[in-house]
């Protein structure tokens, strides 16, 4: 499927997200799903208490703890596939680097509610959050493995600060909780084969329900100081790296690691 890089870049700059419907074939999704489900089964067994009580995501899917080299290579080649790199290159114009992968699923605990957040709020205080959203770029590329309710986002908040309503809900101020509705929220349903690209720093929330299992790839601009967030084990070793068709994302990360 040919893409218009300029249009996607403009859309992302203005809105902070875009969706491409039916971007992946059934065969591509089936192959990816098989590997991810293998990881998910083993991760749940090893994190049973956490999974039963509060978990809604896992990370380091490309690591060596649960998957053999053959399956890790399949993930690395999907992440750096022609289709995926065309999107990454359209949004991050210079030296994009691989950060991590995450898997989002429904919490077992029925009392858990989906919640509004910016990813940066877990690492920075409010004043620093205001700076981060202007200065850095972390990209989520979400690949739903089954049809799901998707995401709810507030367009444009990757480049502007919260209004009063958004801040009170996200930060749970003035009697609000983070699962409250926000008037500007836009729901984006997703189906297996779709691709959702969005800024990690925009105000957003995942929507629980259906057979939610979304594989997220996180990519960052090499100019941003995020290399300390990268776990060494989720990167390919030299033998796997040699078999990756387009290793740029990973070699950029490895280069940044070597500079520390």
C-alpha positions in Angstrom: 0.0 0.0 0.0 1.7 3.3 -1.1 1.7 6.0 1.5 1.9 9.8 1.2 4.7 10.6 3.6 4.2 14.4 3.4 0.5 14.0 4.2 1.1 11.7 7.1 3.8 14.0 8.5 1.5 17.0 8.3 -1.4 15.0 9.9 0.9 13.9 12.8 2.3 17.4 13.3 -1.2 18.9 13.5 -3.2 16.2 15.3 -0.6 14.0 17.0 -1.9 10.8 15.5 -3.2 9.1 12.4 -4.8 5.7 11.5 -4.2 3.6 8.4 -6.9 1.0 7.9 -6.1 -2.5 6.7 -2.4 -1.7 6.5 -1.3 -5.2 7.2 -2.5 -8.4 5.5 -4.2 -11.3 7.3 -1.0 -13.3 6.8 1.2 -10.6 8.4 -1.1 -10.3 11.4 -1.5 -14.0 11.8 2.3 -14.5 11.9 2.8 -11.7 14.3 -0.1 -12.9 16.5 1.4 -16.4 16.8 4.7 -15.0 18.2 3.1 -12.5 20.5 0.6 -15.0 22.0 3.6 -17.3 22.8 5.2 -14.4 24.7 1.9 -13.5 26.4 1.2 -17.0 27.6 4.6 -17.4 29.2 4.5 -13.9 30.6 1.1 -14.5 32.3 2.4 -17.7 33.9 5.4 -15.9 35.3 3.5 -12.9 36.5 0.3 -14.6 37.6 -0.4 -12.5 40.7 0.3 -9.2 39.0 -1.7 -10.2 35.9 -4.7 -11.3 38.0 -4.7 -8.2 40.3 -3.8 -5.1 38.2 -1.9 -5.7 35.0 -3.1 -4.2 31.7 0.2 -4.3 29.7 3.6 -5.9 29.5 6.8 -4.8 27.9 10.2 -6.0 26.5 8.4 -8.4 24.0 11.6 -8.6 22.0 13.7 -9.7 25.0 15.2 -13.1 25.5 13.3 -14.2 28.6 10.3 -15.7 26.9 11.2 -16.0 23.2 13.8 -17.9 21.4 16.1 -16.2 18.8 14.0 -17.4 15.9 10.8 -15.7 17.3 12.7 -12.6 18.3 14.1 -12.3 14.8 10.5 -12.4 13.4 9.5 -9.5 15.7 12.6 -7.5 14.8 11.9 -8.0 11.1 8.3 -7.0 11.5 9.3 -3.9 13.5 11.7 -2.9 10.8 9.7 -4.1 7.8 9.3 -1.9 4.7 5.7 -1.0 5.7 6.7 0.0 9.3 9.8 1.9 8.3 7.9 3.9 5.7 5.7 5.2 8.5 8.5 5.8 11.0 10.5 7.7 8.3 7.5 9.8 7.5 7.2 11.1 11.1 10.7 11.0 12.5 12.8 12.5 9.7 16.3 12.0 11.1 17.8 8.9 12.8 14.8 7.2 14.5 15.8 4.8 17.2 14.1 1.8 18.7 13.0 2.1 22.4 10.8 -0.8 23.4 7.7 -2.9 22.7 4.6 -3.2 24.8 1.6 -5.4 24.8 -1.8 -4.0 25.9 -4.6 -6.3 27.0 -7.7 -6.1 29.2 -7.2 -6.2 32.9 -8.6 -9.3 34.7 -9.8 -7.1 37.6 -13.3 -5.8 36.5 -12.9 -2.8 38.9 -10.1 -1.4 36.8 -11.1 1.5 34.5 -9.3 2.9 31.5 -7.5 6.2 32.4 -6.4 9.4 30.7 -2.6 10.1 30.8 0.4 11.4 29.0 3.3 8.9 29.1 5.7 11.6 30.3 3.7 12.2 33.5 5.2 9.0 35.0 8.7 10.4 34.8 8.4 14.2 35.1 6.7 16.7 37.4 4.1 19.1 35.9 6.6 21.8 35.0 8.9 19.4 33.3 6.0 17.8 31.4 5.3 21.2 29.9 8.8 21.3 28.5 8.9 17.6 27.4 5.9 17.8 25.1 7.6 20.7 23.3 11.1 19.3 23.1 11.0 15.5 22.6 9.3 13.0 20.4 8.3 9.4 21.3 6.1 7.6 18.8 3.7 4.7 19.5 3.0 2.5 16.5 0.0 0.3 17.6 -0.8 -2.9 15.8 -4.1 -4.5 17.1 -3.9 -8.3 16.9 -7.7 -8.6 17.2 -10.6 -6.2 16.7 -10.9 -3.9 19.7 -12.5 -0.8 21.0 -9.2 1.0 20.4 -8.1 4.3 21.8 -9.5 7.6 22.9 -7.3 10.6 22.2 -7.4 14.4 22.5 -6.0 15.7 19.2 -3.3 18.3 19.3 -2.3 17.8 22.9 1.1 16.6 21.8 2.0 20.2 21.2 -0.1 22.1 23.8 -0.7 21.9 27.5 -3.9 20.7 29.2 -6.9 22.9 29.5 -8.5 23.0 33.0 -10.9 20.1 32.3 -8.1 17.9 30.9 -5.7 18.7 33.7 -8.2 18.0 36.5 -9.2 14.6 35.0 -5.6 13.5 34.1 -4.2 14.6 37.4 -7.3 13.7 39.5 -7.8 17.2 40.8 -11.0 18.9 42.1 -12.9 15.7 42.6 -12.2 14.3 39.2 -10.8 10.8 38.5 -8.6 9.8 35.5 -11.4 7.6 34.1 -13.9 10.5 33.8 -15.0 11.5 30.3 -13.3 14.5 28.7 -15.4 16.5 26.3 -12.8 16.7 23.5 -12.1 13.0 23.6 -12.2 11.2 20.2 -12.7 7.4 20.2 -10.8 5.5 17.5 -12.0 1.9 17.0 -9.3 -0.5 15.7 -9.5 -3.8 13.8 -6.8 -6.4 13.2 -4.7 -5.1 10.3 -5.0 -1.4 11.2 -2.1 0.7 12.3 -2.5 3.6 14.8 0.4 6.0 15.1 0.3 8.5 18.0 2.5 10.7 20.2 3.3 9.2 23.6 3.0 12.6 25.1 -0.5 13.5 23.9 -3.4 13.0 26.3 -4.9 9.5 25.5 -6.3 6.3 27.0 -6.7 2.8 25.8 -10.3 1.5 25.9 -10.8 -1.8 27.6 -13.2 -4.4 26.1 -13.6 -7.0 23.3 -10.4 -9.1 22.6 -8.0 -6.3 23.3 -4.4 -7.4 22.5 -2.4 -4.6 20.9 1.3 -4.8 20.0 3.0 -1.4 20.4 6.3 -0.4 19.1 8.0 2.7 20.6 10.4 4.7 18.6 12.2 8.0 19.5 14.1 10.8 17.9 17.8 10.2 18.4 18.2 13.8 19.4 16.1 13.2 22.5 17.8 11.9 25.7 15.9 8.6 26.0 18.6 6.0 25.6 18.6 5.2 29.4 15.0 3.9 28.9 16.2 1.2 26.6 16.7 -2.3 28.1 19.8 -4.0 26.6 18.0 -7.4 26.5 15.3 -6.1 24.1 17.9 -5.3 21.5 19.2 -7.8 18.9 22.6 -9.3 19.5 25.2 -9.4 16.7 24.0 -12.7 15.3 20.3 -11.6 15.1 21.3 -8.2 13.9 23.0 -9.7 10.9 19.7 -11.4 9.8 17.5 -8.3 10.1 16.6 -7.0 6.7 16.7 -3.3 7.6 18.4 -2.9 11.0 18.6 1.0 11.1 16.3 1.4 14.1 18.4 -1.0 16.1 21.8 0.1 15.0 20.8 3.7 15.8 19.9 2.6 19.3 23.1 0.6 19.7 25.1 3.5 18.5 23.5 5.8 21.1 24.2 3.1 23.8 27.9 3.0 22.8 28.2 6.8 23.2 27.1 6.7 26.9 
